[in-house]
Amino acid sequence: MSDRKPPPEPPLPRGPEVTRRDLLTGRVAGLMLDRLQGEEPEALPAPPLIRLTVNRVSRELRVPAHRTLAEALRVNLGLTGTKIGCDHGECGACTVLLDGLPVYSCLTLAHDADGRSVETIEGLASSDALHPLQQAFLTYDAFQCGFCTPGMIMALKALLDRRGTPDAEEVRQAVSGNLCRCGNYLHVIAAGLAAARSLGDGG
Amino acid sequence: MPRMVELEVDGQTYKVEPAEAALKEAGKQGLEPWGEALAVVGSAVPRRRGAEHVTGQARYSSDVQLPGMLHARLLLSPHAHARVRRIDASRALALPGVRAVLTCLNTDAAWDEERRLFDHTLRYAGQEVAAVAAADEEAAEEALELVDVEYEVLPAVLDPQAALMADAPQVRGEGNLYGGKPQVYRRGDVQRGLASAEVVHTQVYRTSIQHHACLEVHGCVASWDAAGLTVWDSTQGVHLVREELASRLKVPATKVRVVAEQTGGGFGSKNGIGPYHLVAVLLARQTGRPVRLFMPRAQEFIASHHRPATQHELTGGVMRDGRLMALVHRIIGQAGAYAENAELAAGAYGATAELYRCPNVLMEAWIVHTHTQSPGACRGPVGTEVHLALEQFIDELAEQLAMDPLAFRVRNYVRADQTRRRPYSSKALDRCYEAGARGLGWRWPQDPGHGRVRRGLGMSSIIWHGVQSEPSQAVATLYADGSLQLTLGLALIGTGSETALVQVAAEELGVSPDQVSLIIGDTRGTPYSIDSSYGSRTLALVGPAVRAAAAEVKRQLLARVARGLGAEPEALRLEAGQIVVRARLEPPMSVAEACRQFVSAPLMATGRRSRNPRGYAHESFGAHFVEVEVDTETGAVRVLRAICAHDSGRIINRLLAESQVQGGFVQASGPALCEEPWLDPATGLQLNANLHDYAVPTALDVPDEVQALLIELPDLGNSIGAKGLGEPPHVGAGAAIANAVAHALGLRIREYPLTRARVLEALRSAREAPGAREGQASHEGI
């Protein structure tokens, strides 16, 4: 927390119809889009800049102050593996790791992630192999429609990172904030336990 | 005319067509029934395209982002019944970034014969009032607040019982009873049946609304270009969406392309189009930009359809020896304001008429209009509600006779369909009873214990309609390197059908499933495999078409090999993945090897599903057995174990079938135990339109064990022997849980879900009731 920088002050808008509130509410991003397409050509200020490490790669992006981390990952970085199911911190589909801890990225402002490290589902596999959790999800058929899967896997990754050999109850608790409407929880729990065993055996 | 033979079932003679006769029409050369020893079918092949899911690469329609894309939002009616007196969108239009606002003033498009897309009269909370397209989500949302609407609030009726009263507000001006009279199914004479019965019993059950709560909300991205319209949709069926859009927009189907690479849950709610499709399409046309319209979660609850709330009055007459003499089932279902999907509010068919031998049956479905959103298909529509009531009533009838509820069901077992007077193409419900009872350790009478925590066992039978004869096509292309491509016009919705279909093709052609790839989820270039994946019919409908396509490319391959070797085609056999030439010394050759040697241009075939053999009824069956624990102090119900026995014909993929069964059971435990919308009686608005308070089951709510016992009796109805498995596990689970709770508590709660509050209230009333039965939760300490 201590070394986090406050978001930079947004520059004053120049276009007459852009208010300070517009900047804060993100209108500017849309107007920027229009501008890029050659419409409404007046010069507009860019949203403030943040720097994050996403999946071990350092990224700079301009994000309106109000934008959630989930939206920033999906819209600014195109990392659509992180899903938005409710946008209110109820379903867990947007779970990512922020400095190693699981967070609902729909409840986390992108600017709160400034200077920090984010892990998403896209960063889990190495170039030549799936992470044991990913492999176990396939082996145990731990998903059906798959929409909850990235969040489930990231929540379990956080558990396995801090506890090598969890029991079934700990696995169950770890995904208790992740809804699977297809109801495949028992296979998720089995996959979590299998991945833990696999990691314990040295991968 | 096909040759018909006589078949005797339970002393009755039926005329049926031999199943082999229908198989002879399947594929160009006809197909043989599969034998017992299959190489690929039946094995646990991992879910096709699973790697995309676990790496975050799976692309859902809500992930689609296009250059210049606008974001749309809907303004929904905050009143159950109102007239739009005045609407002014000028402030919204003036907001920077806003590109278009559609209201009843500038948009005349009809939604259906009854209403316009944006109507002056609003008949449920959640009906579309206006739509905004803006450069980003935030601007769209803010613009909604700037659409000034003056509503004239009109009297509304939300409850079906109240709607049937003479002085109730009229929802549609023609009486609130859909069709003016109940729908009726009648067999025999229930008055005489009841009069002849030794015991007559009546009970009333109520079920709640269930929301699908798909994790991916409803929505689409619409884009027009010179070629026409492209819609990326979260849907269960690309072809049905295309058909409906083309017909609604009056453009040729060939000008509409619908894409759904992955769909994040449907459960019946994503068949065909909703008003939001039309809104996105119109906004895209008006602005000349792609438009993305996905519902915020709170709107998802009220703007999409749901399983309706129902009331069931059941009267049964039985003999002391357990024979069922008469059943009367009156259902009141809530049709919502419009006639959309009224047939899904309730129906006079199904389990009550079919599940047990009973000479006299009367079913009445009263479908009532209220100022609410219309119901829609929700995993096991109508059937889930009917089973929840009927299967508890059957338990109660057994109780009246002091009979084991399982023995009572077996006593009234029936082997043929009494409603259509046909034998079943297969029925193994008896084996489900046997396997399920053994699996759970069914015992009767039960001892729930006397402590704070009681235990109970419960069971339920399941019947669910199977696939009728309808057309389906599949295209198979075999390449010179031995790889096979299947092109299928269906969407990936998570059931795993596509993986099973790959196995069907691999089995028929004698190749490994790894050699088979899929083109799927797009109307462009795919055949019409299915309109939409509903009714548990994708596998049993499309599977035979896939098998026929694979069989035809196999025939073409063998013909080329025969020509190449100078052999007679009849001398070639494909066995265990190897091509063998009878009476010749050539070593067996794999399909891949044969392709490399003898195929230059790819071999291609369209397979068509042949009709079902004539004279049969087609149904899936099952029986669920559960053990629950009820805490009499907190009212909490916990399912400890569930043994789910299913007769769904041949199982193509055990692992994925197990997922279907587990998932269906878990999903159905929601409306049985915890899921319930709270409706504001004043406005009709849902107060808990979020995934936290509308409590869908979490990982903490699932039993330690949900065991799928798959009774494999290959079905005679189609060339792959499979029946449906998507809905059956959902259909029976609730009743089995409720029966177990009743047995644990020694009292029955007839209103669902069985929330803690309802359980505690029932225990309190039982305690306070004069002459409360001994042992009925009346012991000291609670």
Interface residues (C-beta under 8 A of the other chain):
Chain A: E17 V18 D22 T25 G26 R27 A29 G30 L31 L33 D34 Q37 H66 R74 V75 G78 L79 T80 G81 T82 K83 I84 G85 C86 D87 H88 E90 C91 A93 T120 I121 E122 L124 A125 L130 L133 Q134 Q135 F137 L138 T139 D141 F143 Q144 C145 G146 F147 C148 T149 P150 I153 R172 Q173 V175 S176 G177 N178 L179 C180 R181 C182 G183 N184 Y185 L186 H187 V188 I189
Chain B: P46 R47 G50 A51 E52 H53 V54 T55 G56 Q57 A58 R59 Y60 S62 D63 Q65 P67 G68 P96 G97 A134 A135 D136 E138 A139 E142 H212 A213 C214 L215 E216 V217 Q262 T263 G264 G265 G266 F267 P296 R297 I493 G494 T495 G496 L655 L656 E658 S659 Q660 Q662 G663 G664 F665 V666 Q667 N690 L691 H692 V696 P697 T698 A699 L700 V702 E705 V706
